[in-house]
């Protein structure tokens, strides 16, 4: 009956949710199933079928008494499941026969509880309260609300967004406050920054205690004049202010604004989202720290100074005020202890048009109580400057048409530009001389433009005019002068002295700047004017612009010279056409003709030139392990006359390279080695095989690039350790390679050693440390692996003698232990040489007697030891007596 009931329920639920039964059936096996939390029960999960003949099914594991399975394999919930973080139900399901034996399974089935959106957001507080000052900037947070959601934080079920539902009061249906939908930060909107105002309250000055009865009485007496003898305590005006100033404002009861804030899950805006609301109470606090705005003061204002400008008020009545200037100019402003700002002297707009005052409000320790406030002081202009004129010199041609502009009289006024104070008017006062007429010129009253008013200008009669003008700004007047020079009209063309200048020869290798010839044309116009000045232009025959002409301003001659290197093979003959022209245009009806043109031929003389390399220097980078026979570079050169050239080289000191004399190919003929030389500097010579056999050289620098072809090597491969002090041995290695294939090195022992260890000292050295004393003297070979910075290295043997040492710090070895001895002749030779050298002075003889104990020990080493200590070596002639002295002193 239970199975039938469950099947009936399954049908109903499946139909209701549009789920087919086939979607919830499958063979018995390992499976992971998703189950929504808080489902109605009984809730069918999945129907298992077995390939074996099963009479019933069994479930075990984390059922918590909520999960069952029917005899026909339906896994279902008897109680709803609840989601929690990382919570899963691990079950074992098996099929059984009629007698209860397992015929299939067990199989592992995991139920994953899927979160559903069934939790409302919860605010951290039932109500929030906050303060914000009026005139605060828009967008700056002053309060934050927060909320949490118990649903799965990794899903939209717990993703919250905040919004303001209502604002009370709401004048004009515009919100004065906004909220960040993600963080819950509440801020003032642009509209709120403009319209939010605090309730009226009493303003306190420095030294006045807020809410003090004495202070309030004084303020009441200052602002109100009682008409009746009513005690202040009975005055309703006074008692109202007293209560307002002395009470603790309870925002929950009397806020200026109340906001209704909503938190909504599913990321906000979803039709099935869950939400909660809270109330935010906001008080608007009076903000006295408000800029008075830009201040305007007239320049050079007469009156008593310091002169009052404005007053600033900090919100803290104990604030100390300070003025700071942004510029390094004079600063004629000051501020009093109560925030009154004064200007200390008259201002000059022409010196500075606007001042920026930075007002600071600080406590007694210099800590800022308010953000710095900027106040701009604009200086108004008055007309207190005279017009000033520039020096004016103009030119006018004799045949200038009436009404043409001659020039503009430049004048300016230091008063404010664009105002009547700097607007200038121009009037012509007089003209000198007055020939042929008085008023030969006019001037525009508004812009100072000077024009020609009459014709008949004659340079021969009057070469220049002096005009005097009156320039005024309406208050001040200045006289200005202008010189008008009459210039000759260009009615003559330049004429060459010769029609042709013949043929001139020059070697092709002549230096740049060499003069080839001089030419001259004359002009009959008035000397010293643009009409008579002659310019020379090469208009044909020099298509490569190798030649140029320089004009001598004193003589008018033109010097034809070489401007760029000549090349016989490029152009051997220059058939030049040279035109003479004036910088001033010719008058109408006059044209340049053949008299203003001349001709000259420049013929180059061919010179046998040396070969020319494409480049004079060449830098080549080559890896040191390049294959022998590889071409490094090819020298390229050509002979200007087309002669056959060959190549040779100098500077291959190591005989590593060979140069093909015909092709110029440079290749290796032996292995290169950067450790021998880092750079090879060659001179490759190109030479002609005929004629003068001229040569040219090219410098080639070959930089050998390092490769890692050397491994670090120990500088010493043996040493000894005295068991008395166990002093570590210092191992030092060298590598001929350069960075990054050189140091720092890595030292290690190939296999773990119970007796030795290595500790690094620096990039090239390490310490070999004996960890424990041996019971007797012994010899040991330690395998030291040394790798360079690139990881290349080999294992090297280091021989260590561990021994009991003499007082001098060297191993003591019995004579019989050595495989060799000096012969008698050798011994006698060493002794004779030593004593003969030392006995040169009496002082050294006495020194020998003092040091004979050491001498005996050294003799022992000479006869019996395989290695003589450094302090026992015999100095040679070059080392001199100083080393002998050091030897005995040590």
C-alpha positions in Angstrom: 0.0 0.0 0.0 2.9 2.4 0.9 4.5 1.7 -2.5 1.2 2.3 -4.3 0.7 5.5 -2.4 4.1 6.7 -3.2 3.7 5.8 -6.9 0.4 7.8 -6.9 2.2 10.7 -5.2 5.0 10.5 -7.7 2.6 10.8 -10.6 0.9 13.8 -9.1 4.2 15.6 -8.3 5.7 14.8 -11.7 2.6 16.1 -13.5 2.6 19.2 -11.4 6.3 20.0 -12.2 6.2 18.8 -15.8 8.7 16.0 -15.1 8.4 12.6 -16.8 8.8 9.4 -14.8 11.6 8.3 -17.2 13.7 11.3 -16.0 13.7 9.8 -12.5 14.5 6.2 -13.3 17.7 4.3 -13.9 19.7 1.2 -13.2 21.1 0.6 -9.7 24.7 2.0 -9.6 26.9 4.7 -8.1 25.2 8.0 -8.6 25.2 11.7 -7.4 21.7 13.3 -7.2 20.6 16.9 -6.6 17.7 17.3 -4.1 16.2 20.8 -3.4 15.9 21.8 0.2 12.5 22.3 2.0 10.5 20.2 -0.4 7.0 18.9 0.4 7.0 15.3 1.7 6.9 12.6 0.8 9.2 13.7 -2.1 10.3 11.1 -4.7 14.0 11.4 -5.6 14.8 8.5 -8.0 13.7 5.0 -8.8 16.4 2.4 -9.1 16.0 -0.8 -11.1 18.2 -3.9 -10.8 19.2 -6.4 -13.4 19.0 -9.1 -10.8 15.8 -10.7 -9.5 15.2 -8.4 -6.5 12.2 -8.4 -4.2 13.1 -5.4 -2.2 15.7 -2.5 -1.8 17.6 -1.3 1.2 19.2 2.1 2.0 21.7 2.8 4.8 24.1 5.6 5.6 23.4 9.3 6.4 19.7 9.1 6.2 19.1 11.0 9.5 15.7 9.3 9.6 14.6 11.5 6.6 15.4 9.3 3.6 13.8 6.0 2.7 13.5 3.6 -0.2 10.4 1.6 -1.3 10.2 -2.0 -2.2 10.0 -1.1 -5.9 13.2 1.0 -5.7 11.8 4.5 -5.2 14.2 6.6 -3.1 12.2 9.3 -1.4 12.1 11.9 1.4 10.0 11.4 4.5 11.1 14.8 5.9 12.5 17.8 4.0 16.2 18.4 3.9 18.0 21.6 4.9 20.9 23.2 3.0 24.1 24.0 4.8 27.6 24.7 3.6 29.4 21.5 2.2 26.5 19.3 3.6 25.9 16.1 1.5 24.1 12.8 2.4 26.2 9.7 1.6 24.0 6.6 1.2 24.5 2.9 0.4 21.7 1.2 -1.7 21.4 -2.5 -2.5 18.9 -4.9 -4.0 17.9 -7.9 -1.9 16.2 -11.2 -2.5 13.0 -12.4 -0.8 15.1 -14.0 2.0 17.0 -10.8 2.6 20.3 -11.6 0.8 22.0 -8.9 -1.2 21.8 -9.7 -4.9 23.0 -6.3 -6.4 25.2 -3.7 -4.8 25.7 -2.0 -2.5 26.2 1.1 -4.5 27.2 4.6 -3.3 24.6 7.3 -3.8 25.3 10.9 -2.8 22.5 13.4 -2.3 23.5 17.0 -2.8 21.1 19.4 -1.1 20.5 22.3 -3.4 19.8 25.7 -1.8 16.5 27.4 -2.6 15.8 31.0 -1.9 13.9 30.7 1.4 15.7 33.2 3.6 15.0 36.9 3.8 17.9 39.4 4.1 18.6 40.5 7.7 19.9 43.9 8.5 22.6 44.2 11.2 20.6 46.8 13.0 16.9 47.5 13.3 17.4 51.2 12.8 20.4 53.2 11.8 21.4 56.8 12.7 23.8 59.2 11.2 24.8 62.9 10.9 25.9 64.9 7.9 26.8 68.5 7.6 25.0 70.8 5.3 27.0 71.9 2.2 28.9 68.6 2.2 30.1 67.4 -1.2 27.9 65.0 -3.2 28.9 61.4 -3.5 30.9 61.2 -0.2 29.6 58.3 2.1 28.7 59.3 5.6 26.9 56.2 6.8 26.7 52.5 5.8 24.0 49.9 6.2 24.7 46.1 6.0 22.7 43.0 5.8 23.2 39.2 5.5 21.4 36.3 3.9 21.5 32.7 5.2 21.2 31.2 1.8 24.1 29.8 -0.2 26.6 32.7 -0.5 27.9 31.2 -3.8 24.5 31.7 -5.5 22.2 34.6 -6.3 20.1 33.6 -3.4 22.4 35.5 -1.1 23.5 38.3 -3.4 22.1 41.4 -2.0 21.5 44.9 -3.5 20.4 48.0 -1.5 18.0 50.7 -2.6 16.2 53.7 -1.0 12.5 53.1 -1.0 11.3 56.4 0.5 12.6 59.6 2.0 10.6 61.5 4.6 10.2 64.4 4.1 10.5 64.5 0.4 10.1 68.1 -0.9 9.8 68.3 -4.6 9.8 64.5 -5.0 13.6 64.5 -5.3 15.8 62.3 -3.2 18.5 64.2 -1.3 20.3 60.9 -0.5 21.6 58.0 -2.5 23.0 54.5 -1.7 25.6 52.3 -3.2 23.6 49.2 -4.3 26.6 46.9 -3.5 28.3 48.3 -0.4 25.3 50.0 1.3 27.2 53.3 1.6 24.8 56.3 2.0 25.8 59.6 0.5 24.3 63.0 -0.4 23.1 63.5 -4.0 23.9 66.6 -6.1 20.4 67.9 -5.3 21.0 67.2 -1.6 24.3 69.1 -1.6 22.4 72.1 -3.0 19.3 72.1 -0.8 20.0 70.3 2.5 19.9 72.8 5.4 20.3 72.4 9.1 17.8 73.6 11.6 18.5 77.2 12.8 20.7 77.3 15.8 22.9 79.6 17.8 26.3 80.4 16.5 29.1 80.4 19.1 32.4 82.4 19.1 35.8 81.4 20.4 35.7 81.0 24.2 31.9 80.5 24.4 30.6 77.2 25.8 27.8 75.7 23.9 24.5 75.6 25.9 26.0 77.6 28.8 23.2 79.6 30.5 25.4 82.6 30.9 26.3 82.6 27.2 22.7 82.2 26.2 21.6 85.0 28.4 24.2 87.3 26.8 23.2 86.3 23.3 19.5 86.9 24.2 20.4 90.3 25.6 22.5 91.1 22.5 19.7 90.2 20.0 16.5 90.8 21.9 15.5 94.0 23.8 13.0 93.0 26.5 10.2 95.6 26.8 8.9 94.2 30.2 10.8 93.3 33.3 10.1 89.5 32.8 12.8 87.2 34.3 14.7 85.4 31.6 13.6 82.1 33.1 10.0 83.0 32.3 10.7 84.3 28.8 9.3 81.8 26.3 11.9 82.8 23.6 14.8 82.2 26.0 13.5 78.9 27.4 12.9 77.6 23.9 16.5 78.3 22.8 17.9 76.9 26.1 16.0 73.6 25.7 17.1 73.3 22.0 20.8 74.0 22.8 21.1 71.9 26.0 19.1 68.8 24.9 20.7 65.6 23.6 19.1 65.2 20.1 17.4 61.8 19.9 17.5 60.9 16.2 15.0 58.1 16.6 12.4 60.5 17.8 13.2 63.7 16.0 15.3 63.1 12.8 15.6 65.7 10.1 15.2 63.0 7.4 14.2 59.3 7.6 15.0 56.9 4.8 13.5 53.5 4.2 16.2 51.2 2.8 15.5 47.9 1.2 17.9 44.9 0.9 16.8 42.5 -1.8 18.4 39.1 -2.8 18.7 37.4 -6.2 20.9 40.4 -7.2 17.9 42.7 -7.0 15.0 43.2 -9.4 13.9 39.6 -9.7 10.1 39.0 -9.4 10.6 36.2 -6.8 13.3 37.9 -4.8 13.0 38.2 -1.0 13.6 41.5 0.7 13.7 43.3 4.0 13.7 47.0 5.0 15.2 49.1 7.7 14.9 52.8 8.8 17.8 55.2 8.6 17.5 58.4 10.7 19.6 61.4 9.5 20.3 64.7 11.3 21.5 67.6 9.2 24.2 69.4 11.2 24.9 73.0 10.7 28.0 73.7 8.6 29.5 77.1 9.3 32.7 76.3 7.3 31.3 77.6 4.0 33.2 79.7 1.5 31.9 83.3 1.2 32.5 83.0 -2.6 34.6 85.2 -4.8 35.4 88.7 -3.4 35.8 91.7 -5.7 37.8 94.8 -4.7 38.6 97.8 -6.8 42.3 98.4 -7.4 44.0 101.4 -5.7 40.9 101.8 -3.5 41.3 104.7 -1.1 40.4 104.2 2.5 41.6 103.0 5.9 43.8 99.9 5.9 43.6 97.1 7.0 40.2 97.0 5.2 37.6 94.4 6.1 36.7 91.9 3.3 34.8 88.9 4.8 34.4 86.5 7.7 34.8 82.7 7.9 33.5 80.5 10.7 34.8 77.1 11.7 32.4 74.5 13.1 34.6 74.3 16.2 34.5 77.7 18.1 38.0 77.0 19.5 39.5 77.0 16.0 42.6 79.0 15.3 42.7 80.6 11.8 45.6 81.0 9.4 46.0 82.4 5.9 48.3 80.7 3.4 49.3 82.1 0.1 49.7 79.9 -3.1 52.0 82.3 -4.9 55.4 83.6 -3.8 54.5 87.2 -4.5 53.5 89.9 -1.9 50.5 88.8 0.2 48.6 91.9 1.5 46.0 89.9 3.5 45.6 88.9 7.2 43.0 87.1 9.3 41.9 87.8 12.9 41.3 85.3 15.7 37.6 85.4 15.1 37.9 84.6 11.3 37.7 88.2 9.9 39.8 88.6 6.7 41.4 92.0 5.9 43.4 93.5 3.0 46.3 95.4 4.4 47.2 97.7 1.5 45.8 99.0 -1.8 45.9 96.4 -4.7 47.2 97.0 -8.2 45.5 94.9 -10.9 48.4 95.4 -13.3 50.6 93.7 -10.8 48.2 90.8 -10.0 44.6 90.4 -11.2 43.5 87.7 -8.8 44.6 86.4 -5.4 43.8 82.9 -4.0 43.6 82.9 -0.2 43.8 79.5 1.5 42.2 79.6 4.9 43.1 77.0 7.5 41.2 76.2 10.7 43.5 74.3 13.3 43.5 73.4 16.9 46.2 74.6 19.3 48.5 71.7 18.2 48.2 72.6 14.6 45.9 69.8 13.6 43.4 70.7 10.9 39.8 70.9 12.1 38.4 71.6 8.6 39.4 71.1 5.1 41.4 74.0 3.7 39.1 76.6 2.1 40.0 78.6 -1.0 38.7 82.2 -1.4 39.4 84.1 -4.6 39.9 87.9 -4.5 39.3 89.5 -7.8 40.9 93.0 -8.3 38.7 95.3 -10.4 40.4 97.4 -13.0 40.3 101.3 -13.0 41.7 103.5 -15.7 45.1 104.3 -14.3 47.6 103.7 -17.1 48.7 105.8 -20.1 48.8 104.3 -23.6 52.2 103.2 -24.8 53.4 103.1 -28.4 56.1 100.9 -30.2 58.7 102.4 -32.5 57.1 102.4 -36.0 58.9 102.5 -39.4 57.1 101.8 -42.6 57.9 101.8 -46.3 55.8 103.1 -49.2 56.6 102.9 -53.0 56.4 106.0 -55.1 53.6 104.5 -57.2 51.6 103.2 -54.2 47.9 103.3 -55.0 45.7 105.6 -52.9 44.0 103.8 -50.0 46.6 101.0 -49.7 47.7 100.1 -46.2 51.1 101.4 -45.2 51.2 99.8 -41.8 49.5 99.6 -38.4 50.5 101.9 -35.5 51.2 99.5 -32.5 50.0 100.9 -29.2 48.8 99.2 -26.0 47.3 100.0 -22.6 48.1 98.0 -19.4 44.6 98.3 -18.1 42.2 95.3 -18.4 41.9 94.1 -21.9 38.5 94.2 -23.4 37.3 97.1 -21.3 36.9 100.8 -22.0 39.9 101.4 -19.8 42.2 99.9 -22.5 40.2 100.9 -25.6 42.3 103.2 -27.7 41.5 106.0 -30.2 43.9 107.3 -32.8 44.2 110.8 -34.4 46.8 112.2 -36.8 48.2 115.5 -35.4 50.8 116.5 -37.9 53.0 115.5 -40.8 56.6 116.6 -41.5 57.3 117.7 -44.2 54.0 118.8 -45.7 55.1 118.4 -49.3 53.6 117.9 -51.8 50.5 118.0 -49.6 49.7 118.2 -45.9 47.6 115.1 -45.1 49.3 112.7 -47.4 48.3 109.9 -44.9 45.3 109.0 -42.7 44.9 106.7 -39.7 41.9 104.6 -38.7 40.6 106.0 -35.4 39.7 102.6 -34.0 42.5 100.2 -35.1 45.5 102.5 -35.9 45.7 101.4 -39.6 47.8 104.0 -41.6 46.8 104.4 -45.3 48.0 106.5 -48.2 45.6 109.4 -48.8 47.2 111.3 -51.8 49.5 110.3 -54.6 52.5 112.1 -56.2 55.1 110.6 -53.8 58.5 111.5 -55.1 61.5 110.0 -53.4 63.8 112.6 -55.0 61.7 115.3 -53.4 60.9 113.7 -50.0 62.7 110.5 -48.9 60.7 110.0 -45.7 57.9 111.5 -43.6 57.5 111.9 -39.9 53.9 111.5 -38.6 52.8 112.4 -35.1 49.6 110.8 -33.7 47.5 111.3 -30.6 46.5 108.0 -28.8 44.0 108.2 -26.0 42.1 105.7 -23.7 39.5 108.4 -22.9 41.4 109.6 -19.8 45.1 109.5 -20.6 46.7 110.7 -23.9 50.1 109.8 -25.5 51.8 111.3 -28.6 53.3 108.6 -30.9 55.5 109.0 -33.9 55.9 106.9 -37.1 58.5 107.2 -39.9 57.3 106.6 -43.5 60.1 105.9 -45.9 59.5 106.4 -49.6 61.2 103.8 -51.7 62.0 103.7 -55.4 59.8 101.6 -57.6 61.4 98.6 -59.2 61.3 99.7 -62.9 64.8 98.5 -63.8 66.0 94.9 -64.3 69.5 93.6 -63.3 71.9 93.4 -66.3 74.9 91.0 -66.4 78.3 92.4 -67.3 78.9 89.4 -69.5 76.5 87.3 -71.5 78.8 84.2 -71.1 81.6 83.5 -68.6 83.2 80.8 -70.7 84.5 77.3 -69.5 86.1 76.7 -66.2 87.8 73.4 -65.2 88.0 72.0 -61.7 89.3 68.6 -60.3 86.5 66.4 -59.2 88.1 66.1 -55.7 88.1 69.8 -55.1 86.9 70.6 -51.6 83.5 71.8 -50.8 83.5 75.6 -50.6 86.0 76.1 -53.5 85.3 79.2 -55.6 84.8 78.4 -59.3 84.3 82.0 -60.6 82.7 85.3 -59.8 79.8 86.9 -61.7 78.1 90.3 -61.5 74.9 92.0 -62.6 74.0 95.7 -61.9 70.6 97.4 -61.3 69.9 101.0 -62.1 67.2 101.4 -59.4 67.8 103.4 -56.2 70.8 101.9 -54.4 70.3 100.3 -51.0 66.7 99.2 -51.7 65.0 96.0 -52.6 64.6 97.2 -56.1 68.3 97.4 -56.8 69.5 94.4 -54.7 70.5 91.5 -57.0 70.0 87.8 -56.2 71.5 85.0 -58.4 69.8 81.7 -59.1 71.2 78.6 -61.0 68.1 77.7 -63.1 69.6 75.0 -65.4 72.6 72.6 -65.7 72.9 71.5 -62.0 70.2 68.9 -61.5 71.9 67.5 -58.4 72.3 70.9 -56.7 76.1 70.5 -56.2 76.8 74.2 -56.8 75.6 77.4 -55.2 76.0 81.2 -55.5 76.9 83.5 -52.6 76.2 87.3 -52.9 78.7 89.9 -51.6 76.3 92.6 -50.2 79.0 95.3 -50.6 80.1 94.7 -54.2 77.0 92.9 -55.6 79.2 90.1 -57.0 78.1 86.5 -57.0 80.6 83.8 -56.0 79.9 80.5 -57.7 81.2 77.7 -55.4 81.1 74.0 -54.7 78.2 73.3 -52.2 78.4 69.5 -52.2 81.1 66.9 -53.2 81.6 66.6 -56.9 81.7 63.2 -58.7 83.0 62.9 -62.2 81.2 59.6 -62.7 77.9 61.3 -61.7 78.2 64.4 -63.8 81.3 65.7 -65.6 80.1 68.9 -67.3 77.8 71.6 -65.8 76.3 73.9 -68.5 74.9 76.4 -66.1 72.2 79.1 -66.8 72.3 81.8 -64.1 69.4 84.3 -63.7 69.7 87.7 -61.8 66.5 88.8 -60.0 65.4 91.5 -57.5 63.7 90.6 -54.2 61.1 93.3 -54.9 58.6 92.6 -57.7 58.9 94.6 -60.9 56.3 97.2 -61.6 53.6 96.4 -64.1 54.8 96.4 -67.7 58.5 95.6 -66.9 59.7 92.0 -67.4 63.1 90.2 -67.0 64.8 89.5 -70.3 68.0 87.9 -71.7 70.1 90.7 -70.2 69.3 89.3 -66.8 70.7 85.8 -67.8 74.2 84.6 -68.3 75.8 81.2 -69.1 78.9 79.4 -67.8 80.4 75.9 -68.3 82.1 74.0 -65.4 84.1 71.0 -66.6 85.3 68.4 -64.1 88.8 66.8 -64.4 88.7 63.1 -63.7 90.9 62.0 -60.8 91.8 58.4 -60.0 90.0 57.8 -56.8 90.6 55.1 -54.3 88.0 52.3 -53.8 85.0 53.2 -51.6 83.5 50.9 -48.9 79.8 50.8 -48.4 80.5 51.4 -44.7 83.6 52.7 -43.0 83.2 50.8 -39.8 81.3 47.6 -39.0 80.5 45.8 -35.7 79.8 42.1 -35.8 78.7 39.8 -32.9 79.7 36.2 -33.3 79.3 33.3 -30.8 82.7 31.9 -29.8 81.6 28.4 -30.6 80.7 29.2 -34.2 81.5 26.4 -36.7 84.9 26.6 -38.3 84.5 27.8 -41.9 81.4 29.9 -41.3 81.2 33.2 -43.1 81.2 36.1 -40.6 80.7 39.0 -43.0 81.3 40.1 -46.5 83.3 43.3 -47.3 81.7 45.3 -50.1 83.5 48.0 -51.9 83.7 49.4 -55.4 86.1 51.6 -57.4 84.7 54.9 -58.8 86.5 54.3 -62.1 85.4 50.7 -62.3 88.8 49.1 -61.8 89.2 45.6 -60.4 89.7 45.6 -56.6 90.9 42.9 -54.2 90.8 42.6 -50.4 93.3 41.9 -47.6 93.2 42.2 -43.9 95.4 43.2 -40.9 95.0 42.5 -37.2 94.3 38.8 -37.0 96.8 38.2 -34.2 95.6 34.7 -33.4 95.4 33.5 -37.0 91.7 32.5 -36.5 90.3 34.1 -39.7 90.8 34.1 -43.4 89.6 36.6 -46.0 88.8 35.8 -49.6 90.7 38.3 -51.7 88.2 38.4 -54.5 84.8 38.2 -52.9 85.6 39.9 -49.5 84.1 37.0 -47.5 85.6 36.8 -44.0 85.3 33.3 -42.4 86.7 31.4 -39.5 89.5 28.9 -40.1 90.1 27.9 -36.5 88.1 27.7 -33.3 87.4 31.0 -31.5 87.9 31.5 -27.8 86.3 34.4 -25.9 88.4 33.6 -22.9 91.5 34.3 -24.8 90.3 37.6 -26.3 86.8 39.2 -26.2 87.1 41.4 -29.3 89.0 41.1 -32.5 89.7 44.4 -34.3 90.6 44.0 -38.0 91.4 46.4 -40.8 90.1 45.2 -44.1 91.8 46.9 -47.1 90.3 47.2 -50.6 93.0 48.0 -53.2 93.2 48.5 -56.9 95.0 45.8 -58.9 96.2 48.3 -61.6 97.3 51.9 -62.0 98.2 53.7 -58.8 96.8 50.7 -56.8 95.1 53.0 -54.4 93.7 51.6 -51.1 90.7 52.2 -48.8 90.3 50.8 -45.3 87.3 49.6 -43.3 87.5 48.9 -39.5 85.8 45.7 -38.4 85.2 44.9 -34.7 84.2 41.3 -34.0 82.7 40.9 -30.6 82.9 37.3 -29.4 79.8 36.3 -27.5 80.4 34.0 -24.6 79.0 30.5 -24.4 79.2 28.2 -21.5 82.3 26.2 -22.5 84.2 26.3 -19.2 83.3 24.8 -15.8 84.4 26.2 -12.4 87.8 24.8 -11.4 89.3 24.6 -7.9 92.4 26.7 -7.5 93.8 24.3 -4.9 93.1 20.5 -4.8 94.6 19.6 -1.4 94.8 20.9 2.1 95.2 19.7 5.7 93.1 20.2 8.9 94.6 20.1 12.4 92.6 18.0 14.8 93.5 20.5 17.6 91.3 23.4 16.3 89.3 21.8 13.4 89.7 25.1 11.3 87.6 24.7 8.1 89.4 24.7 4.7 88.5 27.5 2.2 87.7 26.2 -1.3 88.0 28.8 -4.1 87.0 28.2 -7.7 87.4 30.2 -10.9 85.5 30.1 -14.2 86.8 31.8 -17.4 83.3 32.3 -18.7 81.5 35.7 -18.3 78.1 36.5 -16.9 75.7 34.7 -16.9 77.9 31.6 -17.3 80.3 32.4 -14.5 79.8 33.1 -10.8 78.1 32.7 -8.4 79.0 29.1 -8.0 77.2 26.3 -6.1 79.4 24.0 -4.0 78.1 20.6 -2.8 79.4 17.2 -1.8 78.3 14.5 -4.3 76.8 12.2 -1.7 75.9 12.9 1.9 79.0 12.6 4.0 79.0 11.9 7.8 82.4 13.6 8.2 82.3 16.7 5.9 79.9 19.5 5.0 80.1 22.6 2.8 78.9 26.1 3.6 79.1 28.9 1.1 81.1 32.0 1.8 80.5 34.1 -1.3 80.0 33.6 -5.0 83.4 31.9 -5.6 84.3 30.4 -2.2 83.0 27.9 0.3 84.1 26.3 3.6 84.9 22.6 3.8 84.0 21.7 7.5 85.2 18.6 9.3 82.2 17.6 11.4 83.9 15.3 13.9 87.4 14.4 15.0 88.9 11.1 13.7 90.5 8.7 16.2 93.8 8.9 14.2 95.5 10.7 11.4 94.0 10.0 8.0 93.9 11.0 4.4 90.5 11.6 2.7 89.4 12.4 -0.8 86.3 14.5 -0.9 84.2 14.7 -4.2 83.3 18.4 -4.6 80.7 19.3 -7.2 80.9 22.9 -8.3 78.4 24.4 -10.7 78.3 27.8 -12.4 75.4 30.2 -12.5 74.0 28.4 -15.5 74.1 25.0 -13.8 77.2 23.6 -15.6 79.8 21.9 -13.5 81.7 18.7 -12.8 82.8 16.8 -9.6 86.4 17.4 -8.6 88.6 15.6 -6.1 89.9 17.5 -3.1 92.5 15.7 -0.9 92.4 16.4 2.8 95.1 15.4 5.3 93.7 15.3 8.9 96.5 15.1 11.4 98.0 16.2 14.7 99.9 19.4 14.1 103.1 20.9 15.3 103.1 24.1 17.3 103.7 25.9 14.0 100.3 24.6 12.8 101.5 21.9 10.2 101.1 18.2 10.1 103.8 16.2 11.9 105.0 13.3 9.7 107.7 10.9 10.7 110.7 10.7 8.4 110.2 7.0 7.6 106.7 7.7 6.3 108.0 9.4 3.1 108.9 7.6 0.0 111.7 10.0 -0.8 114.7 11.6 0.9 117.2 14.2 -0.2 120.6 12.8 -1.0 123.7 14.0 0.9 124.8 16.3 -1.8 121.4 17.9 -2.1 121.2 18.3 1.7 124.6 19.9 1.9 123.8 22.2 -1.1 120.6 23.5 0.6 122.4 24.0 3.9 125.4 25.7 2.3 123.2 27.9 0.1 121.0 28.9 3.1 123.8 29.7 5.5 125.9 31.3 2.8 123.1 33.7 1.9 122.1 34.5 5.5 125.7 35.0 6.8 126.2 38.1 4.7 125.6 40.2 7.8 126.5 39.8 11.4 123.1 40.8 12.5 121.5 37.9 10.6 123.9 35.5 12.2 122.7 36.5 15.7 119.1 36.3 14.4 119.8 32.7 13.4 120.9 31.8 16.9 117.7 33.3 18.3 115.5 31.4 15.8 117.4 28.1 15.7 114.4 26.2 17.2 112.3 27.2 14.2 115.3 26.5 11.9 115.6 22.9 13.1 111.9 22.4 12.4 112.3 23.7 8.9 115.3 21.5 8.3 113.1 18.6 9.3 110.7 19.4 6.6 113.5 19.8 4.0 114.7 16.3 4.7 111.5 14.4 5.4 108.3 16.2 4.4 106.6 16.0 1.0 105.3 19.5 1.4 107.3 22.3 3.0 105.3 24.9 4.9 105.2 28.4 3.3 107.2 30.0 6.2 110.1 27.5 5.6 110.7 28.2 1.9 114.1 29.4 0.9 114.1 32.9 -0.5 115.9 33.5 -3.8 118.1 36.4 -4.9 115.3 38.5 -6.3 113.2 38.3 -3.1 116.0 40.1 -1.3 116.9 40.6 2.3 113.5 41.9 3.3 111.8 38.6 2.8 114.6 36.8 4.7 113.8 39.2 7.6 110.1 38.4 7.3 110.9 34.6 7.2 112.8 34.7 10.5 110.5 37.1 12.1 107.5 34.8 11.4 
